[in-house]
């Protein structure tokens, strides 16, 4: 319960407005026999190359799509949101973590998540979040799966990102390739999704190459599904 209120306070402090609707009931989840919990991990790419940081219309579309997925989760499901970009914890110290229940219903959490993601350009413009010059997607995936994990329930990782890894590992926009993943790190992870793949590049060829790179990487890491959308 403490985690739920912390998530509420964090989002309210950043974007203002109302907090999550806390509807009190006799039990947190209702009928325990029909629970089918899932885990949703969302990474917001704050690198300068990603239109999410400065295009309000694009941020709103990403926010609406992710909110729809939150809205379709059942009670006892988890929602985790982080930012990433540079390999520097002080630049990405935002954390949102909550568990869906009668006190934090899917539709209420979805509304707050949508508001948060849609406000990314404003949060960057006002200095609440910092845009960053490198894109450490692989390091983020490694860190978040070690911190949150994929065990215990089906886990989907969504990246609001252009998918252009730009780090010590490789530079995908310069012809580099993703390194082979360690399958042990991603054991239990179900699906990897990238919204905004190749956005801002203006190149369908680069977008296609990025999709191929991430599809191969996700399969090698043990994900059963990969989806990389440039537009929708």
C-alpha positions as CSV (number, residue, x, y, z in Angstrom):
1,X,0.0,0.0,0.0
2,X,2.9,2.3,0.8
3,X,4.2,1.9,-2.8
4,X,0.8,2.8,-4.3
5,X,0.7,6.1,-2.4
6,X,4.3,6.8,-3.3
7,X,3.5,6.4,-7.0
8,X,0.5,8.7,-6.6
9,X,2.5,11.4,-4.9
10,X,5.3,11.2,-7.5
11,X,3.1,11.7,-10.5
12,X,1.0,14.4,-8.8
13,X,4.2,16.3,-7.9
14,X,5.5,16.1,-11.5
15,X,2.4,16.8,-13.6
16,X,-0.1,18.2,-11.1
17,X,-3.8,17.5,-11.0
18,X,-5.7,14.8,-9.2
19,X,-4.1,11.7,-7.7
20,X,-5.3,8.2,-8.3
21,X,-8.8,7.3,-7.3
22,X,-8.5,5.3,-4.1
23,X,-11.6,3.2,-3.8
24,X,-11.6,1.4,-0.5
25,X,-13.0,-2.2,-0.3
26,X,-12.9,-5.1,2.1
27,X,-10.0,-6.7,0.2
28,X,-7.3,-5.3,-2.1
29,X,-8.2,-7.5,-5.1
30,X,-11.8,-8.8,-4.8
31,X,-12.2,-12.4,-6.0
32,X,-8.7,-13.9,-5.5
33,X,-9.7,-16.9,-7.6
34,X,-9.9,-15.0,-10.9
35,X,-6.6,-13.1,-10.7
36,X,-4.4,-13.2,-13.8
37,X,-1.7,-10.7,-12.9
38,X,0.8,-9.3,-15.4
39,X,3.8,-7.1,-15.0
40,X,4.3,-4.0,-17.3
41,X,7.6,-2.3,-17.3
42,X,7.8,1.0,-19.2
43,X,11.0,2.7,-20.1
44,X,10.9,6.4,-21.3
45,X,13.9,7.2,-23.5
46,X,15.0,10.8,-22.7
47,X,17.8,10.9,-25.2
48,X,18.0,13.9,-27.5
49,X,17.4,11.8,-30.6
50,X,14.0,10.6,-29.4
51,X,11.0,12.8,-30.4
52,X,9.3,11.9,-27.1
53,X,11.3,14.6,-25.4
54,X,10.2,17.5,-27.6
55,X,7.2,16.5,-29.7
56,X,3.9,16.9,-27.6
57,X,1.8,15.3,-30.3
58,X,4.0,12.2,-30.5
59,X,4.2,12.0,-26.7
60,X,0.4,12.1,-26.5
61,X,0.1,9.2,-29.0
62,X,2.6,7.1,-27.1
63,X,0.9,7.9,-23.8
64,X,-2.5,6.9,-25.1
65,X,-1.2,3.6,-26.5
66,X,0.6,2.7,-23.2
67,X,-2.4,3.8,-21.1
68,X,-4.6,1.4,-23.1
69,X,-2.4,-1.5,-22.1
70,X,-2.5,-0.5,-18.5
71,X,-6.3,-0.2,-18.6
72,X,-6.5,-3.8,-19.8
73,X,-4.5,-5.2,-16.9
74,X,-6.2,-7.1,-14.1
75,X,-6.0,-6.7,-10.4
76,X,-2.7,-7.7,-8.8
77,X,-0.8,-6.6,-11.9
78,X,2.3,-4.4,-11.5
79,X,3.1,-1.2,-13.3
80,X,6.7,0.1,-13.2
81,X,7.9,3.2,-15.1
82,X,11.5,4.5,-15.4
83,X,13.4,7.0,-17.5
84,X,16.7,6.2,-19.3
85,X,19.3,7.6,-21.6
86,X,22.8,8.2,-20.3
87,X,24.5,5.7,-18.1
88,X,24.2,8.0,-15.1
89,X,21.8,7.2,-12.3
90,X,21.6,10.8,-11.2
91,X,20.0,11.7,-14.6
92,X,17.4,9.0,-14.3
93,X,16.1,8.8,-10.7
94,X,12.4,8.8,-11.5
95,X,10.6,5.7,-10.4
96,X,6.9,4.9,-10.5
97,X,5.8,1.5,-9.0
98,X,2.2,0.4,-8.2
99,X,0.1,-2.7,-8.0
100,X,-3.5,-2.6,-9.4
101,X,-6.2,-3.2,-6.9
102,X,-9.6,-1.8,-5.8
103,X,-7.6,1.0,-4.3
104,X,-5.7,1.7,-7.5
105,X,-8.0,0.6,-10.3
106,X,-6.7,0.0,-13.8
107,X,-8.6,2.9,-15.3
108,X,-7.3,5.3,-12.6
109,X,-3.7,4.2,-13.0
110,X,-4.0,4.3,-16.8
111,X,-5.2,7.9,-16.6
112,X,-2.2,8.9,-14.4
113,X,0.2,7.0,-16.6
114,X,-1.2,8.7,-19.7
115,X,-0.9,12.1,-18.1
116,X,2.7,11.5,-17.0
117,X,4.0,10.2,-20.4
118,X,2.1,12.9,-22.4
119,X,3.8,15.5,-20.3
120,X,7.3,14.3,-21.1
121,X,8.1,17.3,-23.4
122,X,7.0,19.7,-20.7
123,X,8.9,17.9,-18.0
124,X,12.1,18.1,-20.2
125,X,11.5,21.7,-21.2
126,X,11.0,22.9,-17.6
127,X,14.1,20.9,-16.4
128,X,12.2,18.4,-14.2
129,X,13.6,15.7,-16.5
130,X,16.9,16.1,-18.4
131,X,17.3,15.2,-22.0
132,X,20.5,13.2,-22.6
133,X,23.2,12.8,-25.2
134,X,23.6,9.0,-25.2
135,X,21.1,6.1,-25.4
136,X,21.9,3.2,-23.2
137,X,18.9,0.9,-24.0
138,X,20.8,-2.3,-23.3
139,X,22.1,-1.1,-20.0
140,X,18.6,0.0,-19.0
141,X,17.1,-3.4,-19.9
142,X,19.9,-5.2,-17.9
143,X,19.3,-2.9,-14.9
144,X,15.5,-3.0,-14.8
145,X,15.3,-6.8,-15.2
146,X,17.8,-7.2,-12.3
147,X,15.9,-4.7,-10.2
148,X,12.3,-5.6,-10.9
149,X,12.6,-9.0,-12.6
150,X,10.4,-11.0,-14.9
151,X,9.6,-13.9,-12.6
152,X,6.2,-14.8,-11.1
153,X,4.0,-13.4,-13.8
154,X,4.0,-12.7,-17.5
155,X,6.2,-9.6,-18.0
156,X,6.1,-7.1,-20.9
157,X,8.7,-4.4,-21.3
158,X,7.7,-1.4,-23.3
159,X,10.3,1.2,-24.5
160,X,9.1,4.6,-25.7
161,X,12.2,5.0,-27.7
162,X,13.6,5.4,-31.2
163,X,15.5,2.2,-30.6
164,X,18.9,3.7,-31.6
165,X,21.4,2.3,-29.1
166,X,24.2,4.8,-28.8
167,X,26.5,3.6,-26.1
168,X,29.8,1.8,-25.4
169,X,28.1,-1.4,-26.7
170,X,27.3,-0.1,-30.2
171,X,26.1,2.8,-32.3
172,X,23.2,1.5,-34.4
173,X,22.9,4.6,-36.5
174,X,26.5,4.1,-37.7
175,X,26.1,0.6,-38.9
176,X,26.8,-1.2,-35.6
177,X,25.1,-4.3,-34.4
178,X,23.6,-5.3,-31.0
179,X,25.8,-7.7,-29.0
180,X,24.5,-11.1,-28.0
181,X,22.4,-10.9,-24.8
182,X,22.8,-13.1,-21.7
183,X,19.6,-15.2,-21.7
184,X,19.9,-15.7,-17.9
185,X,19.3,-12.0,-17.3
186,X,15.9,-12.0,-19.1
187,X,14.6,-15.4,-17.9
188,X,10.8,-15.2,-17.6
189,X,10.5,-12.0,-19.7
190,X,7.6,-12.5,-22.2
191,X,7.4,-9.6,-24.6
192,X,9.5,-6.6,-25.7
193,X,7.8,-3.7,-27.4
194,X,9.3,-0.5,-28.8
195,X,7.0,2.4,-29.6
196,X,8.6,5.0,-31.9
197,X,11.2,2.8,-33.5
198,X,13.2,4.9,-36.0
199,X,11.0,8.0,-35.3
200,X,12.8,11.2,-36.2
201,X,15.3,9.5,-38.5
202,X,13.3,10.1,-41.7
203,X,14.7,6.8,-43.0
204,X,12.5,3.7,-43.6
205,X,15.7,1.8,-44.4
206,X,17.2,2.6,-41.0
207,X,13.9,1.8,-39.3
208,X,13.8,-1.6,-41.0
209,X,17.4,-2.3,-39.9
210,X,16.6,-1.3,-36.3
211,X,13.6,-3.5,-36.3
212,X,15.7,-6.4,-37.5
213,X,18.4,-5.8,-34.9
214,X,16.0,-5.7,-32.0
215,X,13.9,-8.6,-33.2
216,X,17.0,-10.8,-33.4
217,X,18.2,-9.5,-30.0
218,X,14.8,-10.1,-28.3
219,X,14.6,-13.7,-29.7
220,X,18.2,-14.4,-28.6
221,X,17.4,-13.0,-25.1
222,X,14.4,-15.4,-24.7
223,X,11.5,-13.0,-25.3
224,X,8.6,-14.9,-26.9
225,X,7.3,-11.7,-28.7
226,X,8.8,-8.6,-30.2
227,X,7.0,-5.6,-31.6
228,X,8.7,-2.6,-33.0
229,X,6.4,0.2,-34.2
230,X,7.5,3.3,-36.0
231,X,3.9,4.5,-36.4
232,X,0.4,3.3,-35.6
